Amino acid sequence: MITWRVERENSRSAGRGASWWWPVGWLLAAGWAAAFPLVSDVGTHRVWGVCAAFGYTAAAVAARVLPRPRAVRVPVVLALAGAVVLPLLLLVLTGQAQSEVDVIERSGRLLYATGTPYLDAPRRVEEYTPYLPGMALLGIPRALLGEHGWAARYFGDARVWCAAVFLSCLVASRAVVRRRPGGSAHIRSHVPDGDGRFAAVTAVLIASPVVALPLCVSGVDLPLAGLCVLAIAFAVRGRPVAAGLVLAAACSLKWTAWPAIPVVVALLGCAWGARHGLRCAGTAAAGTALLILPSALLSPGPMAEQVLAFPTGQGELATPATSPLPGRLLAEQGATGWVVAVTLLLCGASAVGLSLVLRPPRDAVGAADRLAVGLSIAFLLAPAGRFGYLALPVLLVVWARSVGAGSVGARWSGTGSADARSSGTRSVGAPSSGTEPAPQDRDADAQLATAGAGRRS
């Protein structure tokens, strides 16, 4: 009787805690959004802040007054409507966007007309293209559709294509990690109701300020984030060529995707063997070179100035990325400060690289966390940067935990490392909780292990 009462009280306490968690979270998001109209001098940020503040406030009220399960679902819909749908429509229809959108669309027109997205002699910051040539592909629709007409208004905006790539990669990543190597999809994650969990967490993530703000005003970093998570998903499933191709697409957008290559290669090498890692690395390097080299050969000087010198604060014009991050503050102290910032950056990169050798990631969560750490170090210590760049590490960490990718991997294939099998430790992707796999999953494991043993003999 006493045990039953304690459990009932604990259940009530957990229910009360959960009932307050969502309203508080949405109210914090509303306060964050409401600050933009007051402190920001960027018009697109103010428009988003007004719309999102109302959406988040409505979500907080709904989360408090509605009964479950509507107390979770309805607020997410309200937040999505107020923080994503409404501001995105307003900004697209009125033609308001951050300068990054204009840069992508202009580079798309240049790529379509000349074969290179870089101007020979840019005179203003707005004429610089600090992205790699792959980013210009997202501006091709504007070059094809022009500036007038409903099609150009709705489908020429680069933000629409950035969002489409990002969302498509998120959906594809979930589909990839749910499939067994060889194409069968009947073996699922051990996480109960994995699809519902992934959909719910993804919806909340998109509605949060971390994604909603960049999606509405620029969207430039979202395709890179989506491609990185998709590459990790392919690596978890032991598909090195697919992972390499996705990495090549990401690395052709911005140099910030390049740290993903050693992380994904380390994951493949640990989970599936060195040959898989080498195949992924070779595919990624060849694909990246194929996408970048044509523009590099056509305009090597402008590309070096705009892609390398300008973002690091060493270009002829000052970069507008001036958030007060440690690297930027050091670089402002002169040449010595810039050298110190770059030295710290290289030390941080070396530490992350050493960790990949000594303790390589063994599942999607480990790979996403390691990449998030490396990117955070790069963004914090780079001589020029923005707070918005830190959204990418957040996306990686949340995605890996929402997709359930830690429950799939080499254990389905019967090819886990010999050391892991002999020592009794879990191979890559084995469930980290105490939940036992379903009977059909155990049967599949036995069959696959038998097949693997036959191949080895």
Secondary structure, DSSP 8 states (H G I E B T S, - for coil): -HHHHHHHHHHHHHHHHHHHHHHHHHHHHHHHHHHHHHH---HHHHHHHHHHHHHHHHHHHHHHHS-TTHHHHHHHHHHHIIIIIHHHHHHHHHT---HHHHHHHHHHHHHHHHS-S--SS--SGGG---S-GGGGGGGHHHHHH-SSSHHHHHHS-HHHHHHHHHHHHHHHHHHHHTS-TTS------SSTTHHHHHHHHHHHHHHSHHHHHHHHHT-TTHHHHHHHHHHHHHHHTT-HHHHHHHHHHHHTT-GGGTTHHHHHHHHHHHHH-HHHHHHHHHHHHHHHHHHHHHHHHH-HHHHIIIIIITTTT-SSS--S-B---HHHHHHTT-HHHHHHHHHHHHHHHHHHHHHHHHS---SHHHHHHHHHHHHHHHHHHSSSB-GGGGHHHHHHHHHHHHTTGGG-SGGGTT---HHHHHHT---TT--SSS----HHHHHHHHHHHHHHHHHH-
